[in-house]
């Protein structure tokens, strides 16, 4: 316990340092990264949570990873941004409205696919049954949906909502378009039966809104995010019994929600502790960092076929978990030093995006909003390795901001966002 408190104090120091290095901006990636780990370390000490004790080596590895991410951000943060030059607002609102009506058209089609999956799952509840069918398919190495079209549908809806918020004006009509796009994206996210897309949507929208509203400090940001946060937690509380089979859980709703708090915050770190203390079990694991692209590269090069990405096996800590924080894949694939290099590069890259977004360029605001999701999931799993998803996001952003909206408008600076000098 003494060692845990000592390392927690170090993370607290890194969090405060990053807050000031990031000029008291709560969206500074290294501040968010260290803050997330500070919360996890604190939750780990609560007596109500039954979980394996962390080894000193695990604590040292995690804190070193947080420090490496912070150093990467600080190195990039030393450079100065060019001054922003405000240019005219986009003159092609038809492009985003076409996207809106595409999403609106796809929504009932996507619902029919979820209803089909609900019939396959064989349970009484539509959402629970559909989720069971999706999990079984993914566990067997199969596709979750009958067509890639359904995989892309929630992504398109979320990207469209981001575009509407980034370009939102002050008129009531503009705000109505934003709310409608967000509602469609939310409906599509809920229909996926998981919480991944809901979190992506919520985190991205809050990030964009904070950038546009100039609410940078902790106090200013809290005044804005407290009500969206309460709404998000309430929505998750409603969704848990709607799309997850709770027949194996004992206790009331409060006990179930507490279980999920532990599952999403504390258990992954305990799982990573297991990985560090059982290295022989992961010695021959296939590469997890590039798991999405390795099979495709193997087919292109004609080399031996590599297995597709599969979920990790469960371990007992003592509760079962198959998620191991952002560190696991880099630690297993490249060792301790390689993990530190990866954290440094992620911190540097995300800080570079952050500074570009602060300059007010719409394309980079969009990309930074996308990047907030893996950052917020760092204590849960490595979502930075979803290379295909981020490739699709980059292609969408480039096509919209530089082609559909017009090349001269794609790189416009948003006048509502102050640039750093």
N, C-alpha and C positions, 0 to 999 in steps of 0.2 A: 504493500500500500504506500510506503514511504517513497519507493522508486516511482510509482505511478504518479504521485502528487508532484514529485520533482520534475518529471517529464511534462506534466500538465502545466506547470509553471513556465517551463521553457516555451511551450506552445502559446501560452498567454502572452509571453514577451514577444514572440514572433508576430502574433496577431496585432498587438499594439504598434509594433515597429512598422508592419506593413500598412497599417492605417495611416500613419504619418508619411511613409514613403509614397503612398498613393494619394497624397494631398487630401486626406480625409474624404476620399470618395469610396462609398461602400461597394461600388461595382469594380473596384480594383481587384483583379483576379487573385493575387496573392493574399489579399486581406480575406476574401471570401473563402479561399482554400484553407487558410490557417484557422479561420473562425469555425468552419465546419468541423475540423479535427479537434478544436478546443471543446466544442459542444459534445462530441462523441466521447472524448476522454472524461469529461465531467459526468455524462450519463453512465459511463461504465462503472463508476464508483457507487452508484445508488444501490442500497441494500436490497431493494425489491426485485432487482434483476439477477436471475440465476444464470451465470455465464462463467466460463473458464477464466482463471486469472491470467493476465498477460505476463509474458516473460520480459525480462529487462532487454533482451536482444530484440524482441518485437517492438517494444517501445522506442528503442534506439533507432531501428530501421524506419519506423513511421515518422519520427521527429526529424530524422535526416532527410526523408523525402519531402517533408513540409519545408525544411530549410532550403533544399535544392530548388524547389518550385519558387520560393521567395527570392532566392538569388537570381534566378532566371528573369523574374519580373523586374527586379531592381536594376539589372544590367540594361535591359531594354528601356526601362523608365528613365534612364539617364539622358537618352537622346531627346532632342527637342522636336516638337511638331512644327510643320510649316503652318503659317497663318491661314485660316480659312477665309475663303472669298465667297460670299453669298451670291448665288445665281438664281435665276427665275425658277419658280415652281413648275412641276411637270405640266405639260399641256395635252396629255393623252390619258384622261381618266377612263376612256373606254377600255384600255388594256386590263386594268384591275377589275373592272365590272364584268368583263368577259370571264375572268378567273372566278369571280364571285358566283356567277350563274352556272359555271361548270361545276363548282363545288355543290351548289344547291341541287343540281340535277343528279349528281353522283350520290348524294345522301340517301335517298330511298333505295337506290340500287345496292348501296353498301349495307343497308338494313336487311335487305333480302338475303344477302350473303351470310350475315350473322344469324338470321333465322334458319338458314340451311344448316349452318354449323350447330345451332341449337338442337336441331333434330338428330344430328349425328352423335352429339354428346350423350343423349339418352337420359338426361335428368329433367326434373320438373320445371325448374326455372330456365327461361330462355338464356339469360346472360350467363348464369352459372354453367349451364350445359354447353354453351358456345365456348366459354373459357376452357372447360375441360377438354373439348375437342381440339382447340388450338394448342394447349399444352401437350397433349398426347402426340399431336402431329410433329411439333418441334422436337420433342423428346426422342421420337423415332427417326429424326433426320429428314422429315418431310416438310413441305411448304405449309404454312399456317392457313393460307387461303387457296381457293381454287384457281386464282389467276393473280399475276403480279399487279394487275390493275387495282385490286383491293388493298394490296400492300401500300401502293402509292397514294391512295385516296386520302387517308388522314394526313399524310405529309403535305399534300397539295393544299388541304384546307388550313393547316397551321401556317404554312408559308404565306398563303393569301391573307390571313388575319394579320400577320406581321406587316405585310405590305400596306394594308389599309391603315394600321396604326402609325407606321412610319410617315405616311403621307397625309395624315389627318389634318384638316384645317380646324378652324374655330367655329364654323357654322354648325347649326343643329343638324342639317342634312348630312354633313361630313361625319358627325358623331354617330348618326343613325347607321350609316354604312359600316362604320367600325364595329358597332355593337352587333349588327347582323352577321358580319363575317366572323366575329368571335363566337357567337352562338352556334353557327354552323360547324366551326372547328371544334367547339366543345362537344357538340352532339356526336360528331364523328369520332372524337377521342374516347368518349364514354362507350360508344358502341364497340370499340376494340376489346372491351371487357378488362383491360389492364389499366394501370395507372401511369404507364410510361408517357403516353402522348398527352395525358392531362397535365402532367408535370412539365413536359416540354412547352406546352402552350402557356401555362401559368408563369413559368420562369422567364420565358422570352418576352411576354407582354409586359411584365413588371420591369424587366431590364430596359426595354424600349421606352416605356413611360418615364422611368427615372432619368434616362438620358435626355429626353425631350423636355422634361419639367425642371431640369437643373437641380433636382433634389439629390445632393451628393453626400452630405454628412449623415451620420447615424441618426441624429435627431430628426432631420428633415425627411430622410427616407422612411423612418418609422411612421411618421404622420401619414405618409401616403400608403405604405404597404400593409398597415395593420388590418385594415378592413378587407382588402383582397386576401390576406393571409387567413383571416378568420373564415372567409367564404371558401377558400380552398380546403382548409381543414374540415369544414362542415361537409363539403362535397365528398371528400375522401371517406369521411365517416359514413355517409349515406351509401357510397359505392361498395364499400367492403362487404356488407351483408347481401348486396344485390348481385355482385358478380363473382363471389368466392364462396365455395362450399365450406360452411362452418360446422358441419355435422360432427367433425372430430374435435371441435374446440369445446371446452367446458367453461362455465361462467357466463356472465351477462355480456352486454355490449361493451361496457367499460373494460372488462378483462380482455375481450377480443381486440379492442383498439390498442390496449397496452401491449399486447403480444405483437401487434404489427409495428408499433413504435420500436420495440426491441429488435424485431426482424430487420427493419430498415436502417437502424443506427448502430446497434451494438454487436449483433451477431456477425456481420461481415468482418469486423476487426478481430473477433474471436476466431473466425475462420482463417484469417491471414496468420494469426498466431499458430494455428494448427499446421498450416503450410510450412512455416519457418521451422517448426519442431519435427516435421516428418518429411524431410527433403527427398528421401528415397521413393516416396509414393508419387512424386511429380518429376522424377528424373527423366523419364522417357515420354513425357507429355508432348504432343505436337505443339508447334508455335501458336500461342494464343493472341499475341499482339497483332499479327497480320492474318488472323484466322479467316477473315472474309475474302482476302485476295489470293492467298496461297493456292487454293485449289484451282482457281482460274489461271493463275500463272503457270501452274504445273501442266494444265491442259494445253496452253498456248505453246509452251516450250517443248512439249512432248515427253516430259520426264515422268517419273512414276506418279501415279495418281495419289493425291493427298486427300485424307478424309475431310469432309465438310465440318464446319464448326458445330460442336455439340455442347449442350449445357454441362457444366462441371458436376462431378459426383458430389453427393451430399456427405458431409462430415458431421460428427456430433460434438457440440461445444458447450454444454451437453445437449442443447436443442439442435435439431438438424439445420444445416445451412449449406447452400451451394453458391454463395456469393462471397467474395474475398477482398473487397475494396479495390481501388484503382491500382494498388501496388503489386498485386499478386502476379499478373501476367508479365510485367516487366521484370520482377524479381526472379521468377522461374525461368523466363526466356533468356535473360541477359545477366543475371546475377545482381549482387548488391550495387556494384559500381555502375553497371548498365542501367539499373533502375534510377539511380541518382541522375545520370545523364538524361534519361527520358523525362524525369520530373523537371530538370532544368530547361529542357527544350519546350516542354508544355507550358511552363511558366513564362518563358520568353515569348513564345508564339501567341499565347492568349493575351499577354500584356500588349504586344504589338497591335493585335486586333482592337483591344480596348482603346488604345491611343488613337487609332484610325477612326473608331466610332466617336470618340470625343471630338474629333475634328469636324464631325457633322456630316460625313459622306454617307449617303443612304445605303449604298451597297454594303459598307463595312458595319453600319448599324445592324443591318439584317444578319450578316454573318456572325457578328458578336452575339446577337440574341440567340442564334442557333447554338453557339459554343457555350452558353451558360448552362445548358442542360448537363453535359458531361462533368462540368465543374461542380455543380450541385450534387451530383451522384457519386462524387469521388470516394466518400466513405462507404458506399454500397457496392459498386462494381466499376469495372473499367469500361465506361461508355465512350472513351476517346477512340477505341478500336473499331467503332462502327464506321469504317471507311466508306462503304458504299452509301450510307445515309448522308454523310457530309459531302460526298461527291455530288449527289443529287441536289443537295441544298445549294452548293456553289454554282452548279449549272443553272438551276432555277433562278438564283439571284442575278447571275450574269445575263441570262436571257431577258429577264424582266427589266432590270435597271439600265442595261446597255443596249438592248435591242427593241423590246416592246415599248418601252417608255421613251426611247430615243437616245442616241449616244450622248448628245450634249446634256441631257437631263440625268443620265444614269449616274454620273459622278457628282451631282449637285451637292452642295453643302446645305444641310438643314439649318436655316437661320435661327431656329429655336434652341440650338445647342451651342454653348460657348466653347471655343477652342482653347487649348492650352498655349500659353506663350512661352 
